[in-house]
Amino acid sequence: AISGPAAGHPLMQAREFTITDAASVPTGGTTDGRVVYGTVNNCASGYTPWGTYITCEENYAGYFKRSNITGRTANQLASELRNGVTSTSGRERWSSIGAEDDYARWDITITGATAANDYRNAANTFGFNVEIDPFAPTSTPKKRTAMGRFAHEGAWVGPVTVGKPVVFYMGCDSVNEYIYKFVSTALWSASDVNAGMAAGDKYLDDGKLYVARFDSDFSGQWLELSNLTGTQARGTETFTFGDSSDAYLNTRLAADKKGATPMDRPEWGAVNPVNGEVYMTLTKNAGRTVALTEPANP
């Protein structure tokens, strides 16, 4: 299930399809922008205080093929460029395996009259944190869109305190990307321990999304990804803000606009359960100079 503020959004809608090799899977799809089949390229993960698990969709972009850009809006082009969904063949070439919907859905080329007739928006339904309940194997996993869309490495929860928000820290695992945090609107209640997916609905579908800026004097600031207006250039494309979904479907562009600090590929994270200190492992960045100047966006 697609859950949270981007559920049902037109940019999450795509052609309905049937998985051919699993008779028990019902006909469905993302026609209404509230259901998507599967999760892909899951990397690290994180537990929740209510007994579920978050598995994180990382570098999903390369699975999709886009033969041409015919019919795409300026915002769609800027979004796809910023998220790396630009391959003419798809890294794994899944769309070339067969004509069945199982494979065709990885081709996001516009071929139909509307989004309900093709898979132009399929890539928008990936790049999220996916909550699962290992103690309820028949429950439906949910993509928590309020936590943003990017190459999620993991989601690490801070110490919880009754009467205060629940906070998750996240990294976007690509070069020159950012560190984020999600702060729930709901305040933690001890009665939600082991409450499962219902607690996830409470804490993960509504909250504030922030990105980190680090300053040269070793101070920093969490920048809230809200009140987005104006434009943001990316290469040859320009994205215009103005949709309530911008922070959730185009989180990288929103972070660019807010002036976040590009990092050296944020990967694994950890939170000290005693004092709440947050640690993020930065894997590498061949473009970072010896003088530690800011690298140019690729």
Secondary structure, 3 states (H helix, E strand, C coil): CEECCCCCCHHHCCCEECCCCCCCCCCEECCCCCCCCCCCCEEEEEECCCCCEEEEECCCHHHCECCCCCCCCHHHHHHHHHHCCCCCCCCCCHHHCCCCHHHHCCECCCCCCCHHHCCCCHHHHCCCEEEECCCCCCCCCEEEHHHCCCCEEEEEECCCCCCCEEEEEEEECCEEECEEEEEEEEECCHHHCCCCHHHHHHHHCCEEEEEEEECCCCCEEEEECCCCCCEEEECCEEEECCCCCHHHHCHHHHHHHHCCCCEECEEEEEECCCCCCEEEEECCCCCCCCCCCCCCCC
